[in-house]
Amino acid sequence: MAAQPSEPVQPTRERLFYALCEAAELEHTLMCTYLYAAFSLKCEGEGLSAAEAGVVSRWRRSILDVAIDEMAHLAAVWNITSALGGVPYFGRDNFPLNVGRMPAGIVVKLAPFNPDTLQHFIYLERPHDSDEPEGDGFAPERIYSRGSMVPLLTPMPIDYDTVGTFYDTLGRNLRRFTETIGEKAAFCGDPGLQLSPAEVDLKGVDRVICSKTALAAFDAIVVQGEGAPKHATDSHFSRFCAIRQEYRALREANPAFTPSFPSAHNPVLRTPPRPEGRVWIDNAQASAVVDLANAAYALMLRLMAHAYSIVGPNPEKAFVVDLAITLMQSVTLLGERAARMPAGPANPGCNAGMSFTALRDAAPLPSGMGARRFFIERLNELAGVAQGLVARDLDKRMTGAAARIADLAARAEREFARMAAAPAPVRATIPAAAAPVAKDANPTADGGQPRTVDGVEEIEAKDMTLLYEGKRCIHSRFCVTYGPKAFLANVPGPWILPDRMPVEDVVEIAHACPSGAIRYRRKDGHADEQAPPVNLLSTRENGPYAVRADMLLDGKPIGYRATLCRCGASKNKPFCDQSHKEIGFAATGEPESGKTDMLAVRDGELAIDPERDGPYKVRGNLEIISGTGRVVARVQTARLCRCGHSNTKPFCDNSHLRVGFRS
């Protein structure tokens, strides 16, 4: 049993920063070890029966969810550090961690999924009163004590038996520090530097403004995973115990059941100066894949660090975080690919694995053009290398990662250029006419032909130019039922004759069009359509999302109204084309309400970025409502399902990965 933490005579800000750095490193390394084990798990067709593959797929999802929780814990620790006036810590040691980096009883190294690794995870996440043993092969290299019993000016590490005990000590010290100097003096950092729900959709990541919110963050970390009570059925400890029980049952039914690839323990990309406990990957192709995965992971860290240098709420802060999280999806694909490749001649029978190489410098880049240029350059470097690897490796994970990184590189270049050129919100605009038309011209009022510009028909009338974009039309029939004189149903030739109705009536019909297929430009001096005062996304029963907002779709303005596919079957993605009817798509228009706290601002630009083979990434103020208008959620960032299979509609639950959705 390790010694319990020795508390200094009086906690200081420097000591708190030191302890928070260890907390960040602990959460960070745990996240990497869980990801590594998840990457090593097999899929159907890789030596597993369909039934076994279904169970293992569920394990993978559960372990990845735990890793995402660790990311949220890490962000919570960063927020507390920032709230106290410090700079969040993004560094860590390489695997396996050197002796003394953590207490002797906290062993952290990369290992594939197997019974011993699973038992190790259970041991790390155990409640303080648990008698769970450590997994075989994870015993500490030596038993030691850290720190000093004599109070020193220099911060020293502390020992702890469980992660929960560590956070209890950290919480007590934070409380004592705050009681000594006062809340206002203790929490002197700029709250705008922290991450919040405006930038990231991670459970428990909220701004820290006082000791109450800081201690609540510590409590959430403990209850959710590390040291959670045994009765907390959704804790990390309980999840890993459930996997162990299922593993034993499957192994009993099939003694040959092997759910994972033999990935390396602590892989490295060069001859290690200290080879014990490490595997050198000398397969050139595998080494290149691991190198790309490591570089993408390191860039993800730089992006997250950079976000903490931008004062929010700010569109660039949210965009940088979104780039980081999306990049991690490519890291997942590359990590899974590496686990399926031989490590090389030096280690026969052993596969490679992502090593999560840590940069010496993971400090935040200063805000401004220099950081933007760095991220654009680095993403393009990654995209070039990924494309070169695809030329030699057509595995679906490799091609998927390369395509995603290329998308991110293009998106970063486009968005950063837009931010630099126009920091103020850009209002959505309607496509301009190809040439000016005289005010009294009316070539279509008596059956003339409309002009088509970039797929948009332009029908000239006396007081307006009516625009019709057929590929966005979902045949809601408001036009032909509200204005049958001007919008003729089932007739040959021109069918839109706007001068047959008063201009204000035509404008009302355009505003009723949910898809944005009908728009207009006024010629009579009256204002064109304005952005709505509240951004709304409605979930249609068994149908699409109907959005009303000042929208940017993939960075391009598309107007104020759109219907977006959520069944996954549209042939006109991301727009709805009524395919939901053909496939019998079933999805309620009345999902349960979640977080509905009122937003400080309810309008403004709404950025919608359809992720390749994934959900809609939404940034901006948005109220999600049911088909009958009830508030489902109010968000500033969200991932919305568009594969049609999520069990948490309208939100994504990563079912697109399970069903192999292709956009």
C-alpha positions as CSV (number, residue, x, y, z in Angstrom):
1,M,0.0,0.0,0.0
2,A,1.5,3.3,-1.0
3,A,1.7,6.2,1.4
4,Q,-1.2,8.5,1.5
5,P,-0.6,12.0,0.1
6,S,1.3,14.3,2.4
7,E,-0.3,17.7,2.2
8,P,1.9,20.8,2.4
9,V,1.4,23.2,5.2
10,Q,-0.3,25.7,2.9
11,P,-1.4,25.0,-0.7
12,T,-0.1,27.7,-3.1
13,R,-1.0,28.5,-6.7
14,E,2.4,27.1,-7.8
15,R,1.7,23.8,-6.0
16,L,-1.8,23.7,-7.5
17,F,-0.4,24.2,-11.0
18,Y,2.1,21.4,-10.4
19,A,-0.6,19.0,-9.3
20,L,-3.0,20.0,-12.1
21,C,-0.2,19.3,-14.6
22,E,0.1,15.8,-13.2
23,A,-3.7,15.4,-13.4
24,A,-3.6,16.5,-17.1
25,E,-0.8,14.1,-17.8
26,L,-2.6,11.3,-16.1
27,E,-5.9,11.8,-18.0
28,H,-4.0,12.2,-21.2
29,T,-2.0,9.0,-20.9
30,L,-5.0,7.0,-19.8
31,M,-6.9,8.2,-22.9
32,C,-4.0,7.0,-25.1
33,T,-3.8,3.6,-23.5
34,Y,-7.6,3.1,-23.9
35,L,-7.4,4.2,-27.6
36,Y,-4.5,1.8,-28.3
37,A,-6.4,-1.2,-26.9
38,A,-9.6,-0.2,-28.9
39,F,-7.5,0.1,-32.1
40,S,-6.3,-3.5,-31.7
41,L,-9.8,-5.1,-31.6
42,K,-10.9,-7.1,-34.6
43,C,-14.0,-6.8,-36.8
44,E,-16.2,-9.4,-38.5
45,G,-14.2,-11.2,-41.2
46,E,-11.0,-11.0,-39.1
47,G,-11.3,-14.3,-37.4
48,L,-14.5,-13.6,-35.5
49,S,-18.0,-15.0,-36.0
50,A,-20.8,-12.6,-36.7
51,A,-22.0,-12.9,-33.1
52,E,-18.5,-12.5,-31.6
53,A,-17.9,-9.5,-33.9
54,G,-21.1,-7.9,-32.7
55,V,-20.0,-8.2,-29.1
56,V,-16.4,-7.0,-29.8
57,S,-17.8,-4.0,-31.8
58,R,-19.8,-3.1,-28.7
59,W,-16.6,-3.4,-26.6
60,R,-14.8,-1.1,-29.0
61,R,-17.5,1.5,-28.8
62,S,-17.5,1.3,-25.0
63,I,-13.7,1.7,-24.7
64,L,-13.7,4.6,-27.2
65,D,-16.5,6.2,-25.1
66,V,-14.3,5.9,-22.0
67,A,-11.4,7.5,-24.0
68,I,-13.7,10.3,-24.9
69,D,-14.6,10.7,-21.3
70,E,-10.9,11.0,-20.5
71,M,-10.7,13.7,-23.1
72,A,-13.5,15.5,-21.3
73,H,-11.7,15.1,-18.0
74,L,-8.5,16.5,-19.5
75,A,-10.4,19.5,-20.8
76,A,-11.9,20.0,-17.3
77,V,-8.5,20.0,-15.8
78,W,-7.3,22.4,-18.4
79,N,-10.2,24.7,-17.6
80,I,-9.4,24.7,-13.9
81,T,-5.8,25.5,-14.6
82,S,-6.8,28.4,-16.9
83,A,-9.3,29.6,-14.3
84,L,-6.5,29.8,-11.7
85,G,-4.5,32.0,-14.1
86,G,-2.2,29.2,-15.5
87,V,-1.6,27.9,-19.0
88,P,-3.0,24.4,-19.6
89,Y,-0.5,21.6,-19.8
90,F,-0.4,19.5,-23.0
91,G,2.9,17.7,-22.7
92,R,3.5,14.2,-21.3
93,D,6.3,11.5,-21.3
94,N,6.5,8.9,-24.0
95,F,5.4,5.4,-23.4
96,P,6.1,3.5,-21.2
97,L,6.2,6.2,-18.6
98,N,9.5,6.6,-16.8
99,V,9.8,5.6,-13.2
100,G,8.7,8.4,-10.9
101,R,6.4,10.1,-13.4
102,M,3.5,8.6,-11.6
103,P,3.2,6.8,-8.2
104,A,4.7,3.3,-8.2
105,G,1.2,1.8,-8.3
106,I,0.1,3.7,-11.4
107,V,1.7,1.9,-14.3
108,V,0.9,3.3,-17.8
109,K,2.0,1.7,-21.0
110,L,0.6,0.8,-24.4
111,A,-0.7,-2.8,-24.8
112,P,-3.3,-4.5,-27.0
113,F,-6.6,-5.7,-25.7
114,N,-6.3,-9.0,-23.8
115,P,-7.4,-10.2,-20.4
116,D,-4.4,-8.8,-18.6
117,T,-4.8,-5.4,-20.2
118,L,-8.5,-5.4,-19.4
119,Q,-7.7,-6.3,-15.8
120,H,-5.1,-3.4,-15.7
121,F,-7.8,-1.0,-16.8
122,I,-10.1,-2.3,-14.1
123,Y,-7.3,-1.8,-11.5
124,L,-6.6,1.8,-12.7
125,E,-10.3,2.7,-12.5
126,R,-11.1,0.9,-9.3
127,P,-12.9,2.5,-6.3
128,H,-10.7,3.2,-3.3
129,D,-12.2,0.3,-1.4
130,S,-11.8,-2.3,-4.2
131,D,-9.7,-5.4,-3.9
132,E,-9.3,-5.8,-7.6
133,P,-5.7,-7.0,-8.5
134,E,-3.4,-5.5,-11.1
135,G,-3.2,-7.3,-14.4
136,D,-0.3,-9.6,-15.1
137,G,2.6,-7.9,-16.8
138,F,1.7,-4.5,-15.3
139,A,3.6,-4.7,-12.0
140,P,5.7,-1.6,-11.3
141,E,9.4,-1.8,-12.3
142,R,10.3,-0.9,-8.7
143,I,8.5,0.2,-5.6
144,Y,9.3,3.8,-4.6
145,S,8.0,6.9,-2.8
146,R,7.8,10.4,-4.3
147,G,8.0,13.8,-2.8
148,S,9.2,14.9,0.5
149,M,7.7,14.9,4.0
150,V,9.4,18.2,4.6
151,P,7.5,21.2,3.2
152,L,9.6,22.8,0.4
153,L,9.1,25.9,-1.7
154,T,9.6,23.8,-4.8
155,P,6.4,21.8,-5.6
156,M,6.9,18.0,-5.2
157,P,4.8,15.1,-6.4
158,I,2.6,13.1,-4.1
159,D,1.8,9.4,-3.8
160,Y,-1.7,8.0,-4.1
161,D,-3.3,4.5,-4.3
162,T,-6.1,5.4,-6.6
163,V,-6.9,8.2,-9.0
164,G,-9.9,9.1,-7.0
165,T,-7.7,9.6,-3.9
166,F,-5.5,12.0,-5.9
167,Y,-8.5,14.1,-6.9
168,D,-9.8,14.1,-3.4
169,T,-6.5,15.6,-2.2
170,L,-6.4,18.1,-5.1
171,G,-9.9,19.2,-4.2
172,R,-9.0,19.7,-0.6
173,N,-6.0,21.7,-1.4
174,L,-7.9,23.9,-3.9
175,R,-10.6,24.5,-1.2
176,R,-8.0,25.5,1.4
177,F,-6.2,27.8,-1.1
178,T,-9.5,29.5,-2.0
179,E,-10.5,30.0,1.6
180,T,-7.1,31.6,2.3
181,I,-7.0,34.2,-0.4
182,G,-10.7,34.5,-1.5
183,E,-12.6,33.4,-4.5
184,K,-11.9,36.5,-6.7
185,A,-8.2,36.4,-6.1
186,A,-8.0,32.6,-6.6
187,F,-9.9,32.4,-9.9
188,C,-8.2,35.3,-11.7
189,G,-7.9,33.8,-15.1
190,D,-10.0,35.0,-18.1
191,P,-13.0,32.6,-18.4
192,G,-13.1,33.3,-22.1
193,L,-9.8,31.4,-22.6
194,Q,-11.5,28.2,-21.3
195,L,-13.3,25.6,-23.4
196,S,-17.1,25.7,-23.1
197,P,-20.2,24.1,-24.7
198,A,-19.9,26.9,-27.3
199,E,-16.8,25.2,-28.7
200,V,-16.9,21.5,-27.7
201,D,-19.7,19.0,-27.1
202,L,-18.0,17.0,-24.3
203,K,-20.0,16.0,-21.2
204,G,-18.9,18.0,-18.2
205,V,-16.8,20.6,-20.0
206,D,-18.0,23.9,-18.6
207,R,-16.3,27.1,-17.7
208,V,-14.8,27.2,-14.2
209,I,-15.4,30.5,-12.4
210,C,-15.2,29.6,-8.7
211,S,-14.4,26.9,-6.3
212,K,-17.9,25.4,-6.5
213,T,-17.6,24.9,-10.3
214,A,-14.0,23.6,-9.9
215,L,-14.8,21.1,-7.2
216,A,-17.9,20.0,-9.2
217,A,-15.5,19.2,-12.1
218,F,-13.3,17.1,-9.8
219,D,-16.3,15.2,-8.4
220,A,-17.6,14.5,-11.9
221,I,-14.3,13.0,-12.9
222,V,-14.3,10.7,-9.9
223,V,-17.9,9.6,-10.1
224,Q,-17.8,9.1,-13.9
225,G,-14.7,6.9,-13.9
226,E,-11.7,7.1,-11.6
227,G,-12.7,5.8,-8.2
228,A,-16.4,5.8,-8.9
229,P,-18.6,3.9,-6.4
230,K,-19.3,0.3,-7.3
231,H,-23.0,1.0,-7.7
232,A,-22.4,3.6,-10.5
233,T,-23.3,1.2,-13.3
234,D,-22.1,3.5,-16.0
235,S,-18.7,4.2,-14.5
236,H,-15.5,3.3,-16.3
237,F,-14.9,0.6,-13.7
238,S,-18.3,-0.9,-14.2
239,R,-18.0,-0.8,-18.0
240,F,-14.7,-2.6,-17.9
241,C,-16.0,-5.2,-15.4
242,A,-18.9,-5.9,-17.8
243,I,-16.5,-6.4,-20.7
244,R,-14.5,-8.9,-18.5
245,Q,-17.7,-10.9,-17.8
246,E,-18.6,-11.1,-21.5
247,Y,-15.1,-12.0,-22.4
248,R,-15.0,-14.9,-20.1
249,A,-18.4,-16.2,-21.4
250,L,-17.2,-16.0,-25.0
251,R,-13.9,-17.7,-24.2
252,E,-15.7,-20.5,-22.4
253,A,-18.0,-21.0,-25.5
254,N,-15.0,-20.8,-27.8
255,P,-11.6,-21.5,-26.3
256,A,-9.9,-20.2,-29.5
257,F,-11.7,-16.8,-29.2
258,T,-9.1,-14.1,-29.8
259,P,-10.7,-10.6,-30.1
260,S,-7.6,-8.6,-30.9
261,F,-4.5,-8.4,-33.1
262,P,-1.1,-9.0,-31.4
263,S,-0.2,-5.3,-31.5
264,A,3.2,-4.4,-30.0
265,H,3.7,-3.4,-26.4
266,N,5.1,0.2,-26.4
267,P,6.0,0.4,-30.1
268,V,8.7,2.9,-31.1
269,L,9.8,4.2,-34.5
270,R,13.6,4.1,-34.0
271,T,16.1,1.8,-32.3
272,P,15.3,2.5,-28.7
273,P,18.2,3.6,-26.5
274,R,16.5,1.5,-23.8
275,P,15.0,-1.5,-25.6
276,E,13.5,-3.2,-22.6
277,G,9.7,-3.3,-22.8
278,R,9.6,-1.6,-26.2
279,V,9.1,-2.9,-29.8
280,W,10.9,-1.3,-32.7
281,I,8.7,-1.2,-35.8
282,D,11.1,-1.9,-38.7
283,N,8.4,-2.6,-41.3
284,A,8.8,0.5,-43.5
285,Q,5.1,0.7,-44.6
286,A,3.8,0.2,-41.0
287,S,6.3,2.7,-39.7
288,A,5.1,5.3,-42.2
289,V,1.4,4.7,-41.1
290,V,2.4,5.1,-37.5
291,D,4.4,8.2,-38.2
292,L,1.4,9.8,-40.0
293,A,-0.9,8.8,-37.1
294,N,1.5,10.3,-34.5
295,A,1.9,13.5,-36.6
296,A,-1.9,13.9,-36.8
297,Y,-2.2,13.3,-33.1
298,A,0.5,15.9,-32.3
299,L,-1.3,18.4,-34.5
300,M,-4.5,17.7,-32.7
301,L,-2.8,18.6,-29.5
302,R,-1.4,21.8,-31.0
303,L,-4.9,22.7,-32.1
304,M,-6.4,22.1,-28.7
305,A,-3.6,24.1,-27.1
306,H,-4.1,27.0,-29.6
307,A,-7.8,27.1,-28.7
308,Y,-6.8,28.1,-25.1
309,S,-5.0,31.1,-26.5
310,I,-8.2,32.5,-28.2
311,V,-10.7,34.4,-26.1
312,G,-14.2,33.2,-26.7
313,P,-17.0,33.0,-27.6
314,N,-15.3,33.3,-31.0
315,P,-15.9,31.5,-34.3
316,E,-12.2,30.8,-34.7
317,K,-11.9,29.2,-31.2
318,A,-14.8,26.8,-32.0
319,F,-13.4,26.1,-35.5
320,V,-10.0,25.2,-34.1
321,V,-11.5,22.8,-31.6
322,D,-13.6,21.2,-34.4
323,L,-10.5,20.7,-36.5
324,A,-8.8,19.0,-33.6
325,I,-11.7,16.6,-32.9
326,T,-12.3,15.8,-36.5
327,L,-8.6,15.1,-36.9
328,M,-8.8,12.5,-34.1
329,Q,-11.2,10.5,-36.3
330,S,-8.4,10.1,-38.9
331,V,-6.1,9.2,-36.1
332,T,-8.5,6.4,-35.1
333,L,-8.5,5.0,-38.7
334,L,-4.7,5.1,-38.9
335,G,-4.3,3.6,-35.4
336,E,-6.6,0.7,-36.5
337,R,-4.7,0.3,-39.7
338,A,-1.3,0.1,-37.9
339,A,-2.6,-2.6,-35.6
340,R,-3.3,-4.8,-38.6
341,M,0.2,-4.5,-40.1
342,P,3.3,-6.6,-39.2
343,A,5.8,-4.8,-37.0
344,G,8.7,-6.1,-39.1
345,P,11.4,-8.8,-39.2
346,A,12.8,-8.0,-35.8
347,N,9.5,-9.0,-34.1
348,P,7.9,-11.9,-36.0
349,G,4.3,-12.6,-35.0
350,C,3.9,-9.1,-33.6
351,N,1.9,-6.3,-35.2
352,A,2.6,-2.6,-35.2
353,G,0.7,0.0,-33.3
354,M,0.4,3.7,-32.9
355,S,3.0,5.0,-30.5
356,F,1.5,8.4,-29.6
357,T,4.9,10.1,-29.8
358,A,4.9,13.2,-27.7
359,L,6.3,16.5,-28.9
360,R,8.9,18.3,-26.7
361,D,7.0,21.5,-27.3
362,A,3.3,21.3,-27.0
363,A,2.8,24.9,-25.8
364,P,0.0,27.0,-27.3
365,L,0.8,28.9,-30.5
366,P,0.2,32.6,-30.2
367,S,-3.1,33.8,-31.8
368,G,-3.0,35.3,-35.2
369,M,-2.0,34.7,-38.8
370,G,1.2,32.8,-37.8
371,A,-0.8,30.1,-36.1
372,R,-3.3,29.9,-39.0
373,R,-0.5,29.5,-41.5
374,F,1.2,26.8,-39.4
375,F,-2.0,24.8,-39.2
376,I,-2.7,25.1,-43.0
377,E,0.9,24.1,-43.8
378,R,0.9,21.1,-41.4
379,L,-2.4,19.8,-42.6
380,N,-1.3,20.0,-46.2
381,E,1.9,18.1,-45.2
382,L,-0.2,15.4,-43.6
383,A,-2.5,15.2,-46.6
384,G,0.4,14.8,-49.0
385,V,2.0,12.0,-47.0
386,A,-1.4,10.3,-46.6
387,Q,-2.0,10.4,-50.3
388,G,1.4,8.9,-51.0
389,L,0.5,6.0,-48.6
390,V,-2.8,5.4,-50.4
391,A,-0.9,4.8,-53.6
392,R,0.7,1.8,-52.0
393,D,-2.1,0.8,-49.5
394,L,-5.8,0.7,-50.6
395,D,-7.1,-0.5,-47.3
396,K,-10.4,1.2,-46.5
397,R,-9.0,2.7,-43.3
398,M,-6.0,4.2,-45.0
399,T,-8.1,5.7,-47.9
400,G,-10.7,7.0,-45.4
401,A,-8.1,8.7,-43.3
402,A,-6.4,10.2,-46.3
403,A,-9.7,11.6,-47.6
404,R,-10.6,13.1,-44.2
405,I,-7.2,14.8,-43.8
406,A,-7.5,16.2,-47.4
407,D,-10.9,17.5,-46.5
408,L,-9.6,19.1,-43.3
409,A,-6.7,20.7,-45.1
410,A,-9.0,22.3,-47.7
411,R,-11.5,23.4,-45.1
412,A,-8.8,24.9,-42.9
413,E,-7.4,26.9,-45.8
414,R,-10.8,28.1,-46.8
415,E,-12.0,29.0,-43.3
416,F,-8.8,30.6,-42.0
417,A,-8.7,32.8,-45.2
418,R,-12.3,33.8,-44.7
419,M,-11.6,34.7,-41.0
420,A,-8.6,36.8,-42.0
421,A,-10.4,38.6,-44.7
422,A,-13.7,39.1,-43.0
423,P,-13.7,38.7,-39.3
424,A,-17.2,40.0,-39.0
425,P,-20.0,37.5,-39.8
426,V,-20.8,37.2,-43.5
427,R,-24.4,37.4,-44.4
428,A,-25.9,34.9,-46.7
429,T,-26.4,36.1,-50.2
430,I,-28.5,35.1,-53.1
431,P,-26.8,34.3,-56.5
432,A,-26.6,37.4,-58.7
433,A,-28.3,37.6,-62.0
434,A,-26.1,37.0,-65.0
435,A,-27.0,40.5,-66.5
436,P,-29.2,43.4,-65.4
437,V,-32.8,43.4,-66.5
438,A,-34.9,46.4,-67.1
439,K,-37.5,47.0,-64.4
440,D,-40.5,46.7,-66.7
441,A,-39.2,43.6,-68.4
442,N,-41.3,40.5,-67.7
443,P,-40.2,37.7,-70.1
444,T,-41.9,34.9,-68.2
445,A,-45.2,36.6,-67.2
446,D,-46.8,35.4,-70.5
447,G,-44.9,32.1,-70.8
448,G,-41.3,33.2,-71.7
449,Q,-38.3,31.1,-70.7
450,P,-36.5,31.7,-67.4
451,R,-32.8,32.2,-67.4
452,T,-30.6,29.6,-65.5
453,V,-27.5,30.6,-63.6
454,D,-25.5,27.9,-61.8
455,G,-28.5,25.6,-61.6
456,V,-30.8,28.4,-60.3
457,E,-33.7,29.5,-62.5
458,E,-34.2,33.3,-62.5
459,I,-37.7,34.5,-63.4
460,E,-38.0,38.2,-64.0
461,A,-41.2,40.0,-62.8
462,K,-42.1,43.6,-62.5
463,D,-41.1,44.0,-58.8
464,M,-38.8,41.1,-58.2
465,T,-36.6,38.5,-59.6
466,L,-37.8,35.1,-58.4
467,L,-35.2,32.3,-58.0
468,Y,-36.0,28.6,-58.1
469,E,-33.3,26.0,-57.4
470,G,-34.9,22.7,-58.4
471,K,-32.3,20.4,-56.8
472,R,-33.3,21.7,-53.4
473,C,-37.0,21.3,-53.8
474,I,-38.7,18.7,-51.6
475,H,-42.2,19.3,-53.1
476,S,-43.8,20.6,-49.9
477,R,-46.4,22.2,-52.3
478,F,-46.7,25.4,-50.4
479,C,-46.1,27.2,-53.6
480,V,-48.8,25.5,-55.7
481,T,-51.4,25.5,-52.9
482,Y,-50.8,29.0,-51.5
483,G,-50.4,30.6,-54.9
484,P,-52.0,28.4,-57.6
485,K,-52.2,31.4,-60.0
486,A,-48.5,32.1,-60.0
487,F,-47.2,28.5,-59.4
488,L,-48.9,26.2,-61.9
489,A,-48.9,22.5,-61.1
490,N,-48.3,19.8,-63.8
491,V,-48.2,22.1,-66.8
492,P,-45.8,22.0,-69.8
493,G,-43.3,24.9,-70.2
494,P,-42.9,27.8,-67.7
495,W,-44.8,27.2,-64.5
496,I,-43.7,30.1,-62.3
497,L,-45.5,33.4,-63.3
498,P,-44.9,35.7,-60.3
499,D,-46.7,38.8,-61.8
500,R,-50.0,37.0,-61.5
501,M,-50.0,37.6,-57.8
502,P,-49.2,40.7,-55.6
503,V,-45.4,40.8,-54.8
504,E,-46.0,40.6,-51.1
505,D,-48.0,37.4,-51.5
506,V,-45.2,35.8,-53.5
507,V,-42.7,36.9,-50.8
508,E,-44.8,35.1,-48.2
509,I,-44.8,31.9,-50.3
510,A,-41.1,32.1,-50.7
511,H,-40.7,32.4,-46.9
512,A,-42.9,29.4,-46.4
513,C,-40.7,27.2,-48.7
514,P,-38.8,25.1,-46.2
515,S,-36.1,23.9,-48.6
516,G,-35.0,27.3,-49.8
517,A,-35.7,26.3,-53.3
518,I,-37.7,29.5,-53.8
519,R,-35.9,32.7,-53.1
520,Y,-36.2,36.2,-54.5
521,R,-34.6,39.6,-55.0
522,R,-36.8,42.7,-54.7
523,K,-36.6,45.5,-57.4
524,D,-39.2,47.8,-55.8
525,G,-37.0,49.2,-53.1
526,H,-38.2,46.9,-50.3
527,A,-35.8,44.8,-48.4
528,D,-34.8,41.3,-49.5
529,E,-35.3,38.4,-47.1
530,Q,-33.6,38.9,-43.7
531,A,-31.9,36.4,-41.5
532,P,-34.3,34.9,-38.9
533,P,-34.2,36.4,-35.4
534,V,-33.8,32.8,-33.9
535,N,-31.8,30.0,-35.6
536,L,-34.1,26.9,-35.7
537,L,-33.6,23.3,-36.8
538,S,-36.8,21.3,-36.9
539,T,-36.8,17.4,-36.9
540,R,-39.5,16.4,-39.4
541,E,-41.4,13.1,-38.6
542,N,-39.7,10.4,-40.7
543,G,-38.1,13.1,-42.7
544,P,-35.3,15.7,-43.0
545,Y,-34.0,18.5,-40.9
546,A,-35.6,21.8,-41.7
547,V,-33.2,24.6,-40.9
548,R,-33.9,28.4,-40.8
549,A,-30.7,30.4,-40.1
550,D,-28.0,32.5,-41.8
551,M,-26.3,29.3,-43.0
552,L,-22.8,28.5,-44.2
553,L,-22.7,25.0,-45.7
554,D,-19.1,23.9,-46.1
555,G,-18.1,27.5,-45.8
556,K,-20.5,28.8,-48.5
557,P,-23.6,30.9,-47.9
558,I,-26.8,29.1,-49.0
559,G,-29.5,31.4,-47.8
560,Y,-31.8,31.2,-44.8
561,R,-33.8,28.0,-45.4
562,A,-32.7,24.5,-46.2
563,T,-33.9,20.9,-45.7
564,L,-31.0,18.5,-45.0
565,C,-31.0,14.8,-45.4
566,R,-31.1,12.8,-42.1
567,C,-32.0,9.3,-43.5
568,G,-28.6,8.8,-45.2
569,A,-30.1,7.8,-48.5
570,S,-30.4,11.1,-50.4
571,K,-28.8,11.2,-53.9
572,N,-28.4,14.9,-53.5
573,K,-26.5,15.1,-50.2
574,P,-26.5,17.0,-48.1
575,F,-29.9,18.2,-49.2
576,C,-33.1,16.1,-48.9
577,D,-34.5,14.6,-52.1
578,Q,-37.4,12.6,-50.6
579,S,-35.4,9.4,-50.5
580,H,-36.6,8.9,-46.9
581,K,-40.0,7.9,-48.4
582,E,-38.4,5.3,-50.8
583,I,-36.5,3.5,-48.0
584,G,-39.3,3.8,-45.4
585,F,-37.1,5.8,-43.0
586,A,-38.5,5.9,-39.5
587,A,-37.4,8.6,-37.1
588,T,-39.6,10.5,-34.6
589,G,-40.1,14.2,-35.1
590,E,-40.6,14.5,-31.3
591,P,-37.3,13.5,-29.7
592,E,-36.9,13.9,-26.0
593,S,-35.8,17.3,-24.7
594,G,-32.2,17.6,-23.4
595,K,-30.3,20.7,-22.5
596,T,-32.6,23.6,-23.1
597,D,-30.9,26.5,-21.2
598,M,-31.6,29.8,-23.0
599,L,-28.8,31.0,-25.2
600,A,-27.5,34.5,-24.6
601,V,-27.7,35.1,-28.4
602,R,-30.2,33.3,-30.5
603,D,-29.3,34.3,-34.1
604,G,-26.0,34.8,-36.0
605,E,-24.1,32.8,-38.5
606,L,-24.7,29.0,-38.4
607,A,-21.8,26.9,-39.9
608,I,-22.9,23.5,-41.0
609,D,-20.0,21.2,-42.2
610,P,-21.0,17.7,-43.4
611,E,-18.3,15.4,-42.2
612,R,-17.1,12.9,-44.8
613,D,-18.9,9.6,-44.1
614,G,-20.1,11.2,-40.8
615,P,-22.5,13.6,-39.2
616,Y,-23.2,17.3,-39.7
617,K,-20.8,19.4,-37.6
618,V,-22.8,22.5,-36.5
619,R,-21.2,25.6,-35.0
620,G,-23.3,28.6,-33.9
621,N,-26.4,29.5,-31.9
622,L,-29.1,26.9,-32.6
623,E,-32.4,25.9,-31.1
624,I,-33.3,22.3,-32.1
625,I,-37.1,21.9,-32.1
626,S,-39.5,19.1,-32.6
627,G,-42.0,19.0,-35.5
628,T,-44.6,20.6,-33.3
629,G,-42.2,23.3,-32.1
630,R,-41.2,22.0,-28.7
631,V,-37.6,22.8,-27.7
632,V,-35.5,19.7,-27.9
633,A,-32.1,21.4,-27.2
634,R,-30.3,24.7,-27.4
635,V,-26.7,24.3,-28.5
636,Q,-23.7,26.2,-29.8
637,T,-21.9,23.2,-31.2
638,A,-23.3,19.8,-32.1
639,R,-22.9,16.6,-34.2
640,L,-26.1,15.8,-35.8
641,C,-26.9,12.3,-37.3
642,R,-27.2,12.1,-41.0
643,C,-26.7,8.3,-41.5
644,G,-30.2,7.6,-40.2
645,H,-29.0,5.0,-37.6
646,S,-28.2,6.9,-34.5
647,N,-29.9,5.7,-31.3
648,T,-29.7,9.3,-29.9
649,K,-31.3,11.2,-32.8
650,P,-31.0,14.0,-33.7
651,F,-27.5,13.7,-32.3
652,C,-24.8,11.5,-33.6
653,D,-23.7,8.4,-31.6
654,N,-21.1,7.2,-34.1
655,S,-23.5,4.7,-35.6
656,H,-22.2,5.8,-39.0
657,L,-19.0,3.9,-38.2
658,R,-20.9,0.7,-37.4
659,V,-23.1,0.8,-40.5
660,G,-20.4,1.9,-42.9
661,F,-22.2,5.1,-44.0
662,R,-20.8,6.8,-47.1
663,S,-21.5,10.4,-47.9
